[in-house]
């Protein structure tokens, strides 16, 4: 449907509606088209006026579509009018309409109205990320950083996860601003990145660098670099945090994982207790291993090859240095099939220990148990993120240790043209945001990745005081 270029009279709208194949959804389709074409507001208004005269009122979904067009064009007085109509007619609105209202008002000179709407939303539901972020950006744009950070803290307290875009805006809007409190808040954002193992993308990293360099009297200087394998920063010669856990941290983590993930109420576990017990007995009689392999996961690495060939390549590649390998398999691997050849399986079993679980089992608890029981040197091979298990750990210290252990112990096999795979090395230094007070080291990626990734960045921003 092509929207008209100028407002129409009632009979003209009726004619268009009659000619439309599904008259009952005409207004909806027409407004969608107006949003897409960014039609003049008075054209949309003439359709609404006609509707109100014909039906006596305007349906909720039609009002929301009109509101979308008003927000798109920054028509503040219209946004106010629609809000008044909606408030009078509907007790509460759904979250999409509130997001639109807050965004529309937040972008206007009447941005404080957005805060009033946010307060109303809080009475009935947890506001969405969009609601919070529109208000944060509005406050930041008007240099009200204290308010912006109050909203940010509130959002985190309600487990509403901020986008990197809003975190970056804090650094953009605070550039050159004085104040110890503000500085503390921004350091808090950097520690949030550390806590959640978030790697900023290049533009976000640049915002951080420029903010530091703009601090009045701070004498900060930012340089891009690559950390040496030893963990030393070539710019400031500072030694980065060790990726190894202390004995105390390691035993704390092992205990918590075995308690929370393996014996706890881990909803991700689809295995039975008898099988887990059999596995534990099997592992205890053969400890320690050097590398534990998630067999099924690795067998899918190259789609054009037989699954057993993929696994065979991985075992060959990893067994080279006389490493003691444990492969977690599934019982179906033992039945001769197009993907699992008996003779290849036999040859693999001469190079590694195998444990074959039921076909419905969840591998991760087995993988974690065998790796942690083998000791600090043992590493594991999987292309999974183990995100679910991090969520089962009940406190932030254990979650931090789990991620740190994972970063230092997960081998990621990448597809290569040759038989062997390339291994992502386990670095000696820890790859997260870190600070000593007069230095900050921030790992970053070239582009933003929405998904959590086990790929560790090689690029770093070193910020130090001159």
N, C-alpha and C positions, 0 to 999 in steps of 0.2 A: 504494500500500500504506500503510495506516494502522498505525503501530507500536503495540504494546500499551503500556498505561500502567504495567504492573508486570511484574517478571520472570516468565517462564513455565517450566513443567516441560518435560522432553524431549519427552513425547508431545504436548504442546500446540504446540511448535514444529514437530514432524513433521506435525501435522494442518494447520497453516497452510501449510507447504511443499507438501503434497500438493494443497491447494486452489488453489495458485498456478499460473497458466498455463504458466510456464517454470520448473519446479522447480530446474533447474541454475543459474539466476542469482538464486534467491530471497534468499540471504543478502546478496548485493551490493545488490540493490534495497532490501531491508529496511534495511540500514545507511545507504544514501543518504537514505532517508526519515527515519531517526532523526537524521541530521545536520541535515536540513532542519527537523525539528520540535524539535530540541534535546532529544531524549528523555533521561530519567534514565540515568545511567551504568550502574546495576545492571541495567537492562533489556537494554542492549547486551551487558553482561558475561554475562548468562544465555544469550544467543544464542551467544556465543563458547565458553562452557563446553560447551554442547550440541554445537557443531561439533567441538570438540577430542575429545570422547568418541566421536562418531560416526565421524570420519575419522582420528583419531589425531594430526592436526595442523591448523594453520590456515593457509590460503593467504596469500601475501604481500599481495595487494591487499586482502584482508579486514582484515588487521592494520593497513594504512595507513588504511583507512576508520575503524576503531575509534580509531586514534591521532588522526585529525582531530577526532572527537567529544571525546576527552579534552582536546585542545589548546583546542578551542572553549570548554570549561567550566573550563579551568585545573586539571584533575585531576592534580596533579604526581606523586603516587606511582604513579598508573596509567601516566603517560608514562614514568616510570623502568622500570616492569615491562615495558611493551611494548618499550622500547628493549633491555632485557636479553634478551628473547625473540628479537627480531630479530637482535641481535648474535650470539647463540648459533647461530641457524639460517642466517643469510645472511652470506656473507663481506663483501659490500659492499651498500649500499642505493642506490636511485637518488636523484637530487637532490631530488625532491619530498618524500620521506620525511625527508631530512636537514633540509630547510627547516622542515618541521612540528615536528620534534624541537627544533630550535634556537629556533623561535618559542615553543613551549610552555615550554621551560626558561628562556628569556630573560625571560619574563613572570612568573617565579616568584621566590621568595626564594632559590632555588638557581640563580640566573642564571649563576654561574661555570661550571656544568656545560655551559652552551651553548657556552662558549669551548672546553671540552675536545672537544665534538663537532665544532666548527669545525676544530680542529686535525686531527681524524681525516679530515674531508672533504678538507682540503688535501693529504693524502697521495695521494688518488686522483683529484681533479679540481679545477678552479678553482671555489670556492664561488659559489653564485648571489648575486645582489644581495640577495635576501630574507635569506639566511643572514647576510651581512655586516651588513645593516641591523638585524636583530633583535639582534645582539650589540652594535652601536653604541648602539642605543636603551637596551638593558639597562645598559650601562656609564654612559651619560649620566644615566639615571634615578638611578643610585647615586653621582652626582657624580664618577665616575672619568673626567674629561674627557681626561686624557692617554691613557688606554687607548682611549677612543672615537676620538680623532684618529689613533692608531697604526693602528687598523683601517681608518679612512677612507683614510689614505695608502696602505695595502697594497692596498685595493680599487682605487684609481685606478691604482696601478702595474700591476695586472693587467687594466687596461682594463674594469673592471666599472663601469658608469655609475650614479652615485647618483641617487636620486629627489630631487625638490625637497623632499619631505616630511622626509627625513632631514637635508638641509642646513638646513632651517628648525629642526629639533629642536636642532641645535647652539646656535643663538641663544637658543632657549627655555630650555634647561637651563643655559646659562652666565650667565643674567641675574644681575647683581649680584656675580658672582664676580671676585675679584682675580687678578692674575698676568699678567706681561708675555708669558709663553710662550703662555698661553691666548688672549690678545688677538691675538698674531701668527698663531695658527692660524685664528682667525675672520676675520682680514683675508685670510688665504689662501683661505678659502671665497668671499669676495667677489671675489677675483682669479680664482677658478675660473669664476665667473659671467661675468666680463669676457672671459676667454680663450675661452669657449664661446658667447658671445653669448646668454646665458640671461637672460630678463627675469622676475624674480620676480613672483608674483601678489600681490594686495593683502594677504592675511594673512601671507605670508612677509615682505613689505616692512615690515609693522607689527612683526613679531618683530625685524627688524634694527634698526628705529628704537628700540624699547624696550630692546634690548640696549645700544646706544650710550648711551642716556640713563641706563642703570643703572650704567654703569662708575664705580666709586668714584673720586672726584676728577677725573673726565675732563672735566666741564663740556661735554658734547656736547649739542647740541640739534638735533632733526630737524623739518623742515617740508616739507609737500607743496607742489609748485609746478609751473609749466609754464615751460620754458626759452624765452627770447625768440628770435626768428628769427636774431638776430645771434650766438646761442650764449652769451649772458650769463645767469647765474642771477639772478633778481630778489631772491632771499633774501640771498645772500652776495656778490652782484656779481662772482662769479668767472667767468672766461671758460672755457667748456668746450673740450675738445680739438678741433682743426680736423679736419673729415672728409677733407680733402685729403691725399693722399700727397705726400711730398717727391719731388723729381726722382729722387733715389737710390732711394727705396722703390718708386717707379713702375717704374723700369727693372729693378729686381730682380724685381718681381712679373711684369712682361711676359716677361722671360727665362725665369723658372721655369715660367710657364703654357705658354709655347710649347714649352719643353723637356719638362716632365712630362706635360702634358695633351695637347698637340697632336701632338708627335712621340714621346711616351713610350709606355709599355706601358699606355695608358689603356684598360681593359677596357670602358669605356662608349662607346668610339668604334666606330660601326658603319659607318664610311665608308671608301672606298678611297683609297690614297695619290695616285692620279692625279687624283681629283676634288678632293682637298684642295689639290694643286698648282695645278690650274686656278683654284680659288677664290682662292688667294694671289696669283696673277698678276692676276686680275680686280680684287682689292682694291687691290693696289699701284698699278695704273694709274689708280685713281679716288680715292685718298686725298686729304684726310681726310673722314670722315663726322661728322655731329653726333649722329645717333641711328641705332642699328642695331636692327631689329625682327625678332623671331622670328615670322615670318608665320603659320606653322601654329598656333602657340600662341595668338596673338591672334585668329585666325579663329574660335576656339571660344568666345569670351567670352560671346556671347549665343546660347543654344541655339535660340531661335525665329527667328533671322535666318539668311539665307544666309551661308555662311562668307566669301564674297568681299565681302559688304556689311559684315560686322564689320571686315574688314581695311581696306576702303575708308574707313570711318568713322575708324579709327585713323590712317591715313595723312593724311587731311584734317585731322584734329585736330592732328597733330604737324607738318604741313608749313606751318602758318600763319605761323610766324615765320621763313620762308625757310630753315628748317633743311635740311641735306643729309641725306637719308634713304637707308639701305640696308635693303631688305627681303629676308630669307632665305626663299625659297619652296621648293616642291617641284615637280618636273616635271609632276605630275598636275594642277596648277593651270592649266596651259596648255591642257588639253583641255576644250572646252566641255561643261559638265555642269550638273546642277541646282544644285550648290553653287558652281560657278566659271563665271561668265558672261564670255564673251570680251570684250564691249565694256567691262565694268567693269574687267577686268584691264588692258585697253589704256589706259584713262583713268588708272589708278593708275600705270602705267609712265611716264606723262608727268610725274608728280610725284615719283617716287623711283627710285633704281637698284634693280634686282632681280637676285638670283642664284638660279637654280632648280637645286636639288641633286637627286640620285637619290632615289627615293621611300623607299629604305631607310636613308638617311643619318641620322646623329645631328646635330642642329643646334648643340648647345652649343659644340663646338670652333670652328665657323665664327663663331658669335656672339662668343665670347671673342676670337678672333684679330682680327676686324674692329674691334671696339671698342677693344682695347688698341693696335692699330697706328695708330688714328686720333688717339691722344693723350689727355691727361688730361681734356680738355673733353668727350669723347664719352661718351654714355650709351647704355644699351640697354633694350629693352622686352621683358619676358618675365614670365610668371606662374610660371615654374619657380624653384626655390630654388638650382639649381646645386650641390646638396649633394654629388653624386657627384664633382665635380671638386675640391672642397675636400678630399675624402678622398684624392685622388691626389697632393696636394702633400705632399712628404716631410718638411717640418719645421714646427714650430709658428709660427715667425716668418712664413713665407710664408702659412700658413693664416690667421693674424691679419690680414695685409695684404690677403689675398683678400677676407675678410669685410668689412673696412673699405672696400675699394674697391667691393665689391658694395653696401654700405649707401649709399654716396654716389653710385652711378652707375646703379642699377636704377630704372627708371620702372615703376610698377605701374599698369596701366590697370584701373579698377574699372567695373563695370556701372553705367550711369546710364540714366535714362528718356529723356533727350534723345539726340541723335545723338552728341554729344561724350562723352568719358570724363573721369573725374576722375583727375588724376595725383597719385601720392604724391610730394611734392617731395623732392628730394635735399637733405637738411639741410646747412647749412654746418658744423655741429658733429657730432661723432661720438656715435652713440647706443649707448654701452656704459657699464657701471660704470666710474667713474674716480675717482682720488684725487690730492690734492696733499700729503697728510700731515695737514693740519689741516682738510681738507674731503673729503667723499665725495659723489658724485652718482650716484644709482641709478635708472635708468629702470625703471618697473614697469607691469604690465598689471592690469586689474581681475580677470580670471579666468585660471586656469592653462590653458595650451595645451600639450598633449603634443607636438604636431608643431612643428618649427622653423618659424617664420613670418617672412615678409619684411615684415610689417606692423610698422612701428616705433612704439613707444609714445610718446605725447605727455606722459604724466604722469611726474613725477620726485620722488624724495625727496632733499632737500638736507640733509646732516648737517654741521654745522660746530661748532667749539669756540668757546664764548662768550667 
